[in-house]
């Protein structure tokens, strides 16, 4: 049995369906008494069809299909036909709501076009199955001309990338490859490109039997654009103590810290925030963030994207080897700095999207912009935490990737040694050692970011709850969660030593274009105030949050996080902010107050 069959289930396995079915091509089925709830609190009857279906690739392996996953689902059915506007036959049942890809390797190659439709289904506790509408039809076409896999290939010197040439329904069988400049890049008989040195050249593929050829470009070590402004930082690293200090700060023994969730720079942002005169400029997205962080002594957020100029940006290649490619121009860090951020955490699954070279390049860019970082590392000698002296209070920051969530195969490009050095994967024992070392090096208060949970789930998973307790027991003073791309509740944990440890299970998407379900644009900025008491012990004083919503457009700016509470509402009409404010407050709960006074 093929690996994909083990993952997805056998083809045409309609016999595996439960006996009870509710035939439904209706998108919604009214049921007042229905008790099945998922995702955003929607009834399981309210099934949405998969959306934005597309052909991801056509290769010797088959036709790769892709669709956006709806909010509520137990899995998907894929139908294939050879006529337009015909539903066709069921060819695959995917019993996994989190998968939105499938490769068809059994279609009839005598046809010149293959059509697909996808629908989602939901399995009730009693065995009843409910179906959504079908998606719009999408199709793959036979190639009548030679086509190369990419128009431009971006690669690091010393790295390799495969290039494929397609004709008909598969790869060209008699491909002959040539490079116009082998001092820049070479190409092997199988189409494997090897970057040699910085520069550009052309590669050509020729078919002697067909008498046709096609060329594409190779760019080795593409340069990063210059920063928009001079790079400065209020914190300076002291190599002797291993602590970041603000030379202009006074030791007031009071520190205001602000913390946010996921900051991503997606395909739409890269496309829309570019102009011919100055290139990329994402700064105005943070206009209304800067007004708030100006009142902070230290601000940090989760950087959930690569920033490697030599690797393809999302606009160059959205998916690479069936893995989403979150990589953006390094100028996104101009916006992060402009928004008032002093540091970023980098322990997340997208750190592995481009392999070790892309992660190292991203770390270099973060260092270039003089941002404090933790969670991803260049060498085994780096400490697994950052300690920042904030007005006389030494605060330790750590960030981990939960292996309960995992990289889902993205880390396969890293060797075991590279994983050990460059990533920061969570275990209770590792966290206990790191936090103890952090305190030994001077930290008086420890904040731990956890990348965990499940996408679009507004309740923490059992694994999150267990790991949160583990982090508290390991010695953390505050726990911050990211990754679900929605907000999850705030709680207060009791550590094994009796301490009360605040925990936000997920701060949501602080800056991301994602809009799959209601809540993908909701987020909070945590605002805490630490102070030393008369005994010199650091204690948590103010503990609040500021609710945010990311507008697609706001006062002429694109993709803008704006506070939706009264204190910081920036002139947002009440009707535009009240529903968002109420939704966020309800989800967070009443154990922590809003910074709204």
Secondary structure, DSSP 8 states (H G I E B T S, - for coil): --HHHHHH--TT-GGGS-S-EE----S----TT---EETTTEETTS----EEEEEEEEETTEEEEEEE--SS-SEEEEEEESSTT---EEEEEE--TT--EEEE--S-TTSSEEEEEEEEEEE-TTS-EEE------EEEE-EEEEEES-SEEEE-TT-EEE--EEEETEE-TTEEEEES-TTTEEE-TT-EEEE-SSEEEEEEEEETTTTEEEEEEEEES------SS----S-EEETTTTEEE-TT----SEEEEEEEEEE---HHHHHHTEETTTEE--GGGGHHHHHHHTT-SEEEEEE-SB--TTS--TTT-SEETTEE--B--TTHHHHHHHTT--EEE--SGGGGTTHHHHHHHHHHHHHHTT-EEES--SSTTS-SSEEEEETTEEEEEEEEE-TTT--TTGGGGS-HHHHHHH--B--HHHHHHHHHHHHHTT-SEEEEEEE-S-TT-SS--HHHHHHHHHHHHHT-SEEEEESSSSEEEEEEEE-TTS-EEEEEEEEBEEE----SSTTTTEEEEEEEEEEE-TTS-EEEEEEEEEEEEEEEEETTEEEEEEE-SGGG-TT--HHHHHHHHHHHHHHH-SSSEES--
